[in-house]
Amino acid sequence: MASYTKAAQQWATFARAWYLLDAKMQPPGKIAAVTVRRLEGRHKPIYHALSDTMCDLDHLIIP
Protein backbone atom coordinates (compact mmCIF):
# COMPACT_ATOMS: atom_id res chain seq x y z
CA MET A 1 0.00 0.00 0.00
CA ALA A 2 2.89 2.38 0.65
CA SER A 3 4.12 2.18 -2.95
CA TYR A 4 0.65 3.09 -4.22
CA THR A 5 0.56 6.16 -1.99
CA LYS A 6 4.05 7.21 -3.07
CA ALA A 7 3.11 6.82 -6.74
CA ALA A 8 0.02 8.95 -6.21
CA GLN A 9 2.06 11.65 -4.48
CA GLN A 10 4.64 11.64 -7.27
CA TRP A 11 1.91 11.93 -9.90
CA ALA A 12 0.38 14.87 -8.05
CA THR A 13 3.78 16.58 -7.90
CA PHE A 14 4.34 16.47 -11.66
CA ALA A 15 0.72 16.93 -12.76
CA ARG A 16 -0.39 20.15 -14.37
CA ALA A 17 -2.82 22.08 -12.24
CA TRP A 18 -5.36 24.79 -12.95
CA TYR A 19 -5.63 27.71 -10.52
CA LEU A 20 -8.34 30.36 -10.43
CA LEU A 21 -7.05 33.48 -8.71
CA ASP A 22 -9.66 36.02 -7.62
CA ALA A 23 -7.99 39.42 -7.91
CA LYS A 24 -10.95 41.47 -6.79
CA MET A 25 -10.11 43.94 -4.00
CA GLN A 26 -6.48 42.74 -3.80
CA PRO A 27 -3.40 44.95 -4.07
CA PRO A 28 -1.57 44.53 -7.40
CA GLY A 29 1.73 43.71 -5.70
CA LYS A 30 0.25 40.77 -3.82
CA ILE A 31 -1.45 39.44 -6.95
CA ALA A 32 1.85 39.73 -8.84
CA ALA A 33 3.73 37.83 -6.13
CA VAL A 34 1.20 35.00 -6.01
CA THR A 35 1.06 34.82 -9.81
CA VAL A 36 4.84 34.58 -10.19
CA ARG A 37 5.08 31.91 -7.48
CA ARG A 38 2.46 29.73 -9.20
CA LEU A 39 3.71 30.22 -12.76
CA GLU A 40 7.35 29.52 -11.89
CA GLY A 41 6.40 26.41 -9.91
CA ARG A 42 7.93 27.61 -6.64
CA HIS A 43 5.00 26.15 -4.69
CA LYS A 44 5.94 22.58 -5.67
CA PRO A 45 8.29 20.45 -3.57
CA ILE A 46 10.54 19.64 -6.56
CA TYR A 47 11.36 23.28 -7.37
CA HIS A 48 14.99 24.28 -7.46
CA ALA A 49 16.20 27.62 -8.76
CA LEU A 50 19.15 26.19 -10.70
CA SER A 51 17.46 23.22 -12.37
CA ASP A 52 14.89 22.94 -15.13
CA THR A 53 12.38 20.51 -13.63
CA MET A 54 9.54 21.48 -15.98
CA CYS A 55 7.37 22.15 -12.95
CA ASP A 56 6.27 25.51 -14.34
CA LEU A 57 3.58 24.07 -16.59
CA ASP A 58 0.59 24.99 -14.44
CA HIS A 59 -2.26 27.12 -15.71
CA LEU A 60 -3.42 30.27 -13.94
CA ILE A 61 -6.62 32.19 -14.65
CA ILE A 62 -7.11 35.69 -13.25
CA PRO A 63 -10.62 36.97 -14.01
PDB file of N, CA, C and O in Angstrom:
ATOM      1  N   MET A   1       0.811  -1.191   0.000  1.00  0.00           N
ATOM      2  CA  MET A   1       0.000   0.000   0.000  1.00  0.00           C
ATOM      3  C   MET A   1       0.858   1.259   0.000  1.00  0.00           C
ATOM      4  O   MET A   1       0.446   2.281  -0.549  1.00  0.00           O
ATOM      5  N   ALA A   2       2.020   1.207   0.593  1.00  0.00           N
ATOM      6  CA  ALA A   2       2.885   2.384   0.654  1.00  0.00           C
ATOM      7  C   ALA A   2       3.365   2.800  -0.734  1.00  0.00           C
ATOM      8  O   ALA A   2       3.475   3.993  -1.013  1.00  0.00           O
ATOM      9  N   SER A   3       3.652   1.830  -1.609  1.00  0.00           N
ATOM     10  CA  SER A   3       4.118   2.180  -2.948  1.00  0.00           C
ATOM     11  C   SER A   3       3.015   2.857  -3.752  1.00  0.00           C
ATOM     12  O   SER A   3       3.295   3.737  -4.565  1.00  0.00           O
ATOM     13  N   TYR A   4       1.763   2.457  -3.533  1.00  0.00           N
ATOM     14  CA  TYR A   4       0.646   3.094  -4.224  1.00  0.00           C
ATOM     15  C   TYR A   4       0.515   4.554  -3.783  1.00  0.00           C
ATOM     16  O   TYR A   4       0.291   5.436  -4.613  1.00  0.00           O
ATOM     17  N   THR A   5       0.652   4.803  -2.506  1.00  0.00           N
ATOM     18  CA  THR A   5       0.562   6.161  -1.992  1.00  0.00           C
ATOM     19  C   THR A   5       1.705   7.013  -2.522  1.00  0.00           C
ATOM     20  O   THR A   5       1.496   8.171  -2.887  1.00  0.00           O
ATOM     21  N   LYS A   6       2.902   6.459  -2.568  1.00  0.00           N
ATOM     22  CA  LYS A   6       4.054   7.206  -3.073  1.00  0.00           C
ATOM     23  C   LYS A   6       3.868   7.525  -4.554  1.00  0.00           C
ATOM     24  O   LYS A   6       4.199   8.625  -4.997  1.00  0.00           O
ATOM     25  N   ALA A   7       3.342   6.574  -5.318  1.00  0.00           N
ATOM     26  CA  ALA A   7       3.107   6.821  -6.740  1.00  0.00           C
ATOM     27  C   ALA A   7       2.064   7.917  -6.932  1.00  0.00           C
ATOM     28  O   ALA A   7       2.196   8.753  -7.826  1.00  0.00           O
ATOM     29  N   ALA A   8       1.043   7.916  -6.106  1.00  0.00           N
ATOM     30  CA  ALA A   8       0.017   8.950  -6.211  1.00  0.00           C
ATOM     31  C   ALA A   8       0.589  10.318  -5.855  1.00  0.00           C
ATOM     32  O   ALA A   8       0.251  11.313  -6.497  1.00  0.00           O
ATOM     33  N   GLN A   9       1.443  10.380  -4.848  1.00  0.00           N
ATOM     34  CA  GLN A   9       2.061  11.646  -4.476  1.00  0.00           C
ATOM     35  C   GLN A   9       2.994  12.146  -5.577  1.00  0.00           C
ATOM     36  O   GLN A   9       3.043  13.344  -5.854  1.00  0.00           O
ATOM     37  N   GLN A  10       3.731  11.235  -6.203  1.00  0.00           N
ATOM     38  CA  GLN A  10       4.636  11.640  -7.269  1.00  0.00           C
ATOM     39  C   GLN A  10       3.843  12.146  -8.467  1.00  0.00           C
ATOM     40  O   GLN A  10       4.231  13.135  -9.089  1.00  0.00           O
ATOM     41  N   TRP A  11       2.746  11.486  -8.795  1.00  0.00           N
ATOM     42  CA  TRP A  11       1.914  11.932  -9.902  1.00  0.00           C
ATOM     43  C   TRP A  11       1.366  13.323  -9.618  1.00  0.00           C
ATOM     44  O   TRP A  11       1.343  14.173 -10.509  1.00  0.00           O
ATOM     45  N   ALA A  12       0.931  13.562  -8.402  1.00  0.00           N
ATOM     46  CA  ALA A  12       0.383  14.868  -8.046  1.00  0.00           C
ATOM     47  C   ALA A  12       1.456  15.956  -8.101  1.00  0.00           C
ATOM     48  O   ALA A  12       1.144  17.117  -8.369  1.00  0.00           O
ATOM     49  N   THR A  13       2.696  15.599  -7.854  1.00  0.00           N
ATOM     50  CA  THR A  13       3.782  16.580  -7.897  1.00  0.00           C
ATOM     51  C   THR A  13       4.048  17.042  -9.324  1.00  0.00           C
ATOM     52  O   THR A  13       4.287  18.228  -9.551  1.00  0.00           O
ATOM     53  N   PHE A  14       4.011  16.136 -10.279  1.00  0.00           N
ATOM     54  CA  PHE A  14       4.341  16.470 -11.664  1.00  0.00           C
ATOM     55  C   PHE A  14       3.127  16.822 -12.514  1.00  0.00           C
ATOM     56  O   PHE A  14       3.283  17.241 -13.661  1.00  0.00           O
ATOM     57  N   ALA A  15       1.936  16.663 -11.981  1.00  0.00           N
ATOM     58  CA  ALA A  15       0.724  16.926 -12.760  1.00  0.00           C
ATOM     59  C   ALA A  15       0.537  18.426 -12.974  1.00  0.00           C
ATOM     60  O   ALA A  15       0.903  19.247 -12.132  1.00  0.00           O
ATOM     61  N   ARG A  16      -0.040  18.753 -14.115  1.00  0.00           N
ATOM     62  CA  ARG A  16      -0.387  20.146 -14.372  1.00  0.00           C
ATOM     63  C   ARG A  16      -1.645  20.480 -13.578  1.00  0.00           C
ATOM     64  O   ARG A  16      -2.558  19.662 -13.461  1.00  0.00           O
ATOM     65  N   ALA A  17      -1.677  21.668 -13.047  1.00  0.00           N
ATOM     66  CA  ALA A  17      -2.818  22.083 -12.240  1.00  0.00           C
ATOM     67  C   ALA A  17      -3.397  23.380 -12.801  1.00  0.00           C
ATOM     68  O   ALA A  17      -2.694  24.178 -13.422  1.00  0.00           O
ATOM     69  N   TRP A  18      -4.681  23.568 -12.569  1.00  0.00           N
ATOM     70  CA  TRP A  18      -5.361  24.794 -12.950  1.00  0.00           C
ATOM     71  C   TRP A  18      -5.670  25.568 -11.678  1.00  0.00           C
ATOM     72  O   TRP A  18      -6.186  25.001 -10.715  1.00  0.00           O
ATOM     73  N   TYR A  19      -5.360  26.853 -11.671  1.00  0.00           N
ATOM     74  CA  TYR A  19      -5.630  27.713 -10.524  1.00  0.00           C
ATOM     75  C   TYR A  19      -6.487  28.884 -10.977  1.00  0.00           C
ATOM     76  O   TYR A  19      -6.233  29.483 -12.022  1.00  0.00           O
ATOM     77  N   LEU A  20      -7.492  29.202 -10.193  1.00  0.00           N
ATOM     78  CA  LEU A  20      -8.340  30.362 -10.431  1.00  0.00           C
ATOM     79  C   LEU A  20      -8.054  31.361  -9.320  1.00  0.00           C
ATOM     80  O   LEU A  20      -8.363  31.109  -8.155  1.00  0.00           O
ATOM     81  N   LEU A  21      -7.471  32.478  -9.676  1.00  0.00           N
ATOM     82  CA  LEU A  21      -7.054  33.481  -8.706  1.00  0.00           C
ATOM     83  C   LEU A  21      -8.011  34.661  -8.768  1.00  0.00           C
ATOM     84  O   LEU A  21      -8.100  35.339  -9.791  1.00  0.00           O
ATOM     85  N   ASP A  22      -8.724  34.904  -7.684  1.00  0.00           N
ATOM     86  CA  ASP A  22      -9.664  36.017  -7.619  1.00  0.00           C
ATOM     87  C   ASP A  22      -8.904  37.280  -7.220  1.00  0.00           C
ATOM     88  O   ASP A  22      -8.439  37.394  -6.086  1.00  0.00           O
ATOM     89  N   ALA A  23      -8.781  38.213  -8.136  1.00  0.00           N
ATOM     90  CA  ALA A  23      -7.986  39.418  -7.908  1.00  0.00           C
ATOM     91  C   ALA A  23      -8.827  40.607  -7.453  1.00  0.00           C
ATOM     92  O   ALA A  23      -8.321  41.725  -7.350  1.00  0.00           O
ATOM     93  N   LYS A  24     -10.080  40.372  -7.187  1.00  0.00           N
ATOM     94  CA  LYS A  24     -10.953  41.467  -6.789  1.00  0.00           C
ATOM     95  C   LYS A  24     -10.574  41.978  -5.396  1.00  0.00           C
ATOM     96  O   LYS A  24     -10.428  41.193  -4.459  1.00  0.00           O
ATOM     97  N   MET A  25     -10.419  43.278  -5.272  1.00  0.00           N
ATOM     98  CA  MET A  25     -10.113  43.942  -4.000  1.00  0.00           C
ATOM     99  C   MET A  25      -8.767  43.513  -3.412  1.00  0.00           C
ATOM    100  O   MET A  25      -8.597  43.525  -2.193  1.00  0.00           O
ATOM    101  N   GLN A  26      -7.817  43.138  -4.255  1.00  0.00           N
ATOM    102  CA  GLN A  26      -6.484  42.745  -3.801  1.00  0.00           C
ATOM    103  C   GLN A  26      -5.466  43.751  -4.333  1.00  0.00           C
ATOM    104  O   GLN A  26      -5.625  44.259  -5.443  1.00  0.00           O
ATOM    105  N   PRO A  27      -4.438  44.039  -3.568  1.00  0.00           N
ATOM    106  CA  PRO A  27      -3.400  44.947  -4.066  1.00  0.00           C
ATOM    107  C   PRO A  27      -2.624  44.309  -5.219  1.00  0.00           C
ATOM    108  O   PRO A  27      -2.347  43.110  -5.180  1.00  0.00           O
ATOM    109  N   PRO A  28      -2.270  45.086  -6.240  1.00  0.00           N
ATOM    110  CA  PRO A  28      -1.572  44.530  -7.404  1.00  0.00           C
ATOM    111  C   PRO A  28      -0.256  43.840  -7.064  1.00  0.00           C
ATOM    112  O   PRO A  28       0.102  42.853  -7.706  1.00  0.00           O
ATOM    113  N   GLY A  29       0.465  44.336  -6.074  1.00  0.00           N
ATOM    114  CA  GLY A  29       1.733  43.712  -5.699  1.00  0.00           C
ATOM    115  C   GLY A  29       1.549  42.303  -5.163  1.00  0.00           C
ATOM    116  O   GLY A  29       2.340  41.412  -5.471  1.00  0.00           O
ATOM    117  N   LYS A  30       0.518  42.098  -4.369  1.00  0.00           N
ATOM    118  CA  LYS A  30       0.246  40.769  -3.817  1.00  0.00           C
ATOM    119  C   LYS A  30      -0.184  39.806  -4.919  1.00  0.00           C
ATOM    120  O   LYS A  30       0.240  38.651  -4.938  1.00  0.00           O
ATOM    121  N   ILE A  31      -1.018  40.279  -5.829  1.00  0.00           N
ATOM    122  CA  ILE A  31      -1.452  39.445  -6.952  1.00  0.00           C
ATOM    123  C   ILE A  31      -0.250  39.067  -7.810  1.00  0.00           C
ATOM    124  O   ILE A  31      -0.145  37.925  -8.259  1.00  0.00           O
ATOM    125  N   ALA A  32       0.654  40.011  -8.042  1.00  0.00           N
ATOM    126  CA  ALA A  32       1.847  39.727  -8.840  1.00  0.00           C
ATOM    127  C   ALA A  32       2.724  38.683  -8.164  1.00  0.00           C
ATOM    128  O   ALA A  32       3.243  37.788  -8.831  1.00  0.00           O
ATOM    129  N   ALA A  33       2.895  38.786  -6.855  1.00  0.00           N
ATOM    130  CA  ALA A  33       3.735  37.830  -6.127  1.00  0.00           C
ATOM    131  C   ALA A  33       3.150  36.424  -6.174  1.00  0.00           C
ATOM    132  O   ALA A  33       3.875  35.455  -6.396  1.00  0.00           O
ATOM    133  N   VAL A  34       1.854  36.313  -5.969  1.00  0.00           N
ATOM    134  CA  VAL A  34       1.197  35.000  -6.006  1.00  0.00           C
ATOM    135  C   VAL A  34       1.252  34.421  -7.416  1.00  0.00           C
ATOM    136  O   VAL A  34       1.486  33.226  -7.595  1.00  0.00           O
ATOM    137  N   THR A  35       1.036  35.276  -8.416  1.00  0.00           N
ATOM    138  CA  THR A  35       1.057  34.824  -9.806  1.00  0.00           C
ATOM    139  C   THR A  35       2.432  34.290 -10.193  1.00  0.00           C
ATOM    140  O   THR A  35       2.533  33.224 -10.800  1.00  0.00           O
ATOM    141  N   VAL A  36       3.477  35.012  -9.853  1.00  0.00           N
ATOM    142  CA  VAL A  36       4.838  34.580 -10.190  1.00  0.00           C
ATOM    143  C   VAL A  36       5.170  33.266  -9.502  1.00  0.00           C
ATOM    144  O   VAL A  36       5.760  32.376 -10.114  1.00  0.00           O
ATOM    145  N   ARG A  37       4.796  33.140  -8.238  1.00  0.00           N
ATOM    146  CA  ARG A  37       5.082  31.914  -7.484  1.00  0.00           C
ATOM    147  C   ARG A  37       4.422  30.700  -8.142  1.00  0.00           C
ATOM    148  O   ARG A  37       5.045  29.646  -8.264  1.00  0.00           O
ATOM    149  N   ARG A  38       3.171  30.846  -8.564  1.00  0.00           N
ATOM    150  CA  ARG A  38       2.455  29.729  -9.197  1.00  0.00           C
ATOM    151  C   ARG A  38       2.999  29.423 -10.590  1.00  0.00           C
ATOM    152  O   ARG A  38       3.176  28.257 -10.940  1.00  0.00           O
ATOM    153  N   LEU A  39       3.263  30.453 -11.385  1.00  0.00           N
ATOM    154  CA  LEU A  39       3.707  30.219 -12.756  1.00  0.00           C
ATOM    155  C   LEU A  39       5.130  29.681 -12.837  1.00  0.00           C
ATOM    156  O   LEU A  39       5.451  28.932 -13.760  1.00  0.00           O
ATOM    157  N   GLU A  40       5.978  30.044 -11.897  1.00  0.00           N
ATOM    158  CA  GLU A  40       7.345  29.519 -11.889  1.00  0.00           C
ATOM    159  C   GLU A  40       7.436  28.148 -11.236  1.00  0.00           C
ATOM    160  O   GLU A  40       8.460  27.475 -11.360  1.00  0.00           O
ATOM    161  N   GLY A  41       6.390  27.723 -10.547  1.00  0.00           N
ATOM    162  CA  GLY A  41       6.402  26.406  -9.914  1.00  0.00           C
ATOM    163  C   GLY A  41       7.074  26.385  -8.561  1.00  0.00           C
ATOM    164  O   GLY A  41       7.438  25.315  -8.073  1.00  0.00           O
ATOM    165  N   ARG A  42       7.251  27.548  -7.937  1.00  0.00           N
ATOM    166  CA  ARG A  42       7.934  27.610  -6.642  1.00  0.00           C
ATOM    167  C   ARG A  42       7.120  26.997  -5.511  1.00  0.00           C
ATOM    168  O   ARG A  42       7.661  26.765  -4.430  1.00  0.00           O
ATOM    169  N   HIS A  43       5.841  26.728  -5.729  1.00  0.00           N
ATOM    170  CA  HIS A  43       5.001  26.146  -4.689  1.00  0.00           C
ATOM    171  C   HIS A  43       5.118  24.623  -4.640  1.00  0.00           C
ATOM    172  O   HIS A  43       4.588  23.990  -3.727  1.00  0.00           O
ATOM    173  N   LYS A  44       5.808  24.035  -5.614  1.00  0.00           N
ATOM    174  CA  LYS A  44       5.939  22.577  -5.668  1.00  0.00           C
ATOM    175  C   LYS A  44       7.191  22.115  -4.926  1.00  0.00           C
ATOM    176  O   LYS A  44       8.187  22.837  -4.878  1.00  0.00           O
ATOM    177  N   PRO A  45       7.144  20.922  -4.350  1.00  0.00           N
ATOM    178  CA  PRO A  45       8.291  20.446  -3.567  1.00  0.00           C
ATOM    179  C   PRO A  45       9.528  20.132  -4.405  1.00  0.00           C
ATOM    180  O   PRO A  45      10.618  20.011  -3.847  1.00  0.00           O
ATOM    181  N   ILE A  46       9.397  19.996  -5.719  1.00  0.00           N
ATOM    182  CA  ILE A  46      10.540  19.642  -6.560  1.00  0.00           C
ATOM    183  C   ILE A  46      11.232  20.862  -7.157  1.00  0.00           C
ATOM    184  O   ILE A  46      12.174  20.717  -7.935  1.00  0.00           O
ATOM    185  N   TYR A  47      10.779  22.056  -6.803  1.00  0.00           N
ATOM    186  CA  TYR A  47      11.358  23.278  -7.373  1.00  0.00           C
ATOM    187  C   TYR A  47      12.782  23.489  -6.874  1.00  0.00           C
ATOM    188  O   TYR A  47      13.082  23.332  -5.691  1.00  0.00           O
ATOM    189  N   HIS A  48      13.640  23.848  -7.808  1.00  0.00           N
ATOM    190  CA  HIS A  48      14.990  24.276  -7.461  1.00  0.00           C
ATOM    191  C   HIS A  48      15.363  25.381  -8.435  1.00  0.00           C
ATOM    192  O   HIS A  48      15.130  25.254  -9.637  1.00  0.00           O
ATOM    193  N   ALA A  49      15.928  26.442  -7.939  1.00  0.00           N
ATOM    194  CA  ALA A  49      16.198  27.624  -8.757  1.00  0.00           C
ATOM    195  C   ALA A  49      17.193  27.361  -9.885  1.00  0.00           C
ATOM    196  O   ALA A  49      17.125  28.020 -10.922  1.00  0.00           O
ATOM    197  N   LEU A  50      18.108  26.422  -9.709  1.00  0.00           N
ATOM    198  CA  LEU A  50      19.154  26.187 -10.701  1.00  0.00           C
ATOM    199  C   LEU A  50      18.870  25.029 -11.648  1.00  0.00           C
ATOM    200  O   LEU A  50      19.685  24.746 -12.526  1.00  0.00           O
ATOM    201  N   SER A  51      17.746  24.359 -11.494  1.00  0.00           N
ATOM    202  CA  SER A  51      17.456  23.223 -12.367  1.00  0.00           C
ATOM    203  C   SER A  51      16.160  23.453 -13.133  1.00  0.00           C
ATOM    204  O   SER A  51      15.259  24.151 -12.667  1.00  0.00           O
ATOM    205  N   ASP A  52      16.087  22.860 -14.303  1.00  0.00           N
ATOM    206  CA  ASP A  52      14.892  22.942 -15.131  1.00  0.00           C
ATOM    207  C   ASP A  52      14.087  21.667 -14.905  1.00  0.00           C
ATOM    208  O   ASP A  52      14.320  20.659 -15.571  1.00  0.00           O
ATOM    209  N   THR A  53      13.154  21.706 -13.981  1.00  0.00           N
ATOM    210  CA  THR A  53      12.375  20.514 -13.635  1.00  0.00           C
ATOM    211  C   THR A  53      11.054  20.452 -14.378  1.00  0.00           C
ATOM    212  O   THR A  53      10.276  19.519 -14.177  1.00  0.00           O
ATOM    213  N   MET A  54      10.788  21.425 -15.230  1.00  0.00           N
ATOM    214  CA  MET A  54       9.537  21.483 -15.982  1.00  0.00           C
ATOM    215  C   MET A  54       8.328  21.506 -15.054  1.00  0.00           C
ATOM    216  O   MET A  54       7.263  21.003 -15.408  1.00  0.00           O
ATOM    217  N   CYS A  55       8.486  22.078 -13.887  1.00  0.00           N
ATOM    218  CA  CYS A  55       7.368  22.149 -12.954  1.00  0.00           C
ATOM    219  C   CYS A  55       6.597  23.453 -13.119  1.00  0.00           C
ATOM    220  O   CYS A  55       5.686  23.739 -12.342  1.00  0.00           O
ATOM    221  N   ASP A  56       6.956  24.241 -14.124  1.00  0.00           N
ATOM    222  CA  ASP A  56       6.273  25.513 -14.338  1.00  0.00           C
ATOM    223  C   ASP A  56       5.221  25.411 -15.443  1.00  0.00           C
ATOM    224  O   ASP A  56       5.033  26.355 -16.209  1.00  0.00           O
ATOM    225  N   LEU A  57       4.548  24.288 -15.526  1.00  0.00           N
ATOM    226  CA  LEU A  57       3.581  24.068 -16.589  1.00  0.00           C
ATOM    227  C   LEU A  57       2.140  24.209 -16.113  1.00  0.00           C
ATOM    228  O   LEU A  57       1.219  23.769 -16.801  1.00  0.00           O
ATOM    229  N   ASP A  58       1.933  24.808 -14.961  1.00  0.00           N
ATOM    230  CA  ASP A  58       0.587  24.985 -14.441  1.00  0.00           C
ATOM    231  C   ASP A  58      -0.127  26.098 -15.200  1.00  0.00           C
ATOM    232  O   ASP A  58       0.496  26.906 -15.889  1.00  0.00           O
ATOM    233  N   HIS A  59      -1.433  26.118 -15.056  1.00  0.00           N
ATOM    234  CA  HIS A  59      -2.264  27.122 -15.709  1.00  0.00           C
ATOM    235  C   HIS A  59      -2.862  28.020 -14.634  1.00  0.00           C
ATOM    236  O   HIS A  59      -3.276  27.542 -13.578  1.00  0.00           O
ATOM    237  N   LEU A  60      -2.905  29.306 -14.900  1.00  0.00           N
ATOM    238  CA  LEU A  60      -3.425  30.269 -13.938  1.00  0.00           C
ATOM    239  C   LEU A  60      -4.398  31.191 -14.648  1.00  0.00           C
ATOM    240  O   LEU A  60      -4.075  31.776 -15.682  1.00  0.00           O
ATOM    241  N   ILE A  61      -5.596  31.319 -14.082  1.00  0.00           N
ATOM    242  CA  ILE A  61      -6.624  32.188 -14.647  1.00  0.00           C
ATOM    243  C   ILE A  61      -6.905  33.291 -13.643  1.00  0.00           C
ATOM    244  O   ILE A  61      -7.207  33.022 -12.480  1.00  0.00           O
ATOM    245  N   ILE A  62      -6.805  34.536 -14.095  1.00  0.00           N
ATOM    246  CA  ILE A  62      -7.106  35.685 -13.247  1.00  0.00           C
ATOM    247  C   ILE A  62      -8.256  36.445 -13.902  1.00  0.00           C
ATOM    248  O   ILE A  62      -8.041  37.185 -14.863  1.00  0.00           O
ATOM    249  N   PRO A  63      -9.471  36.269 -13.393  1.00  0.00           N
ATOM    250  CA  PRO A  63     -10.617  36.966 -14.015  1.00  0.00           C
ATOM    251  C   PRO A  63     -10.665  38.435 -13.650  1.00  0.00           C
ATOM    252  O   PRO A  63     -11.564  39.152 -14.091  1.00  0.00           O
TER     253      PRO A  63
END
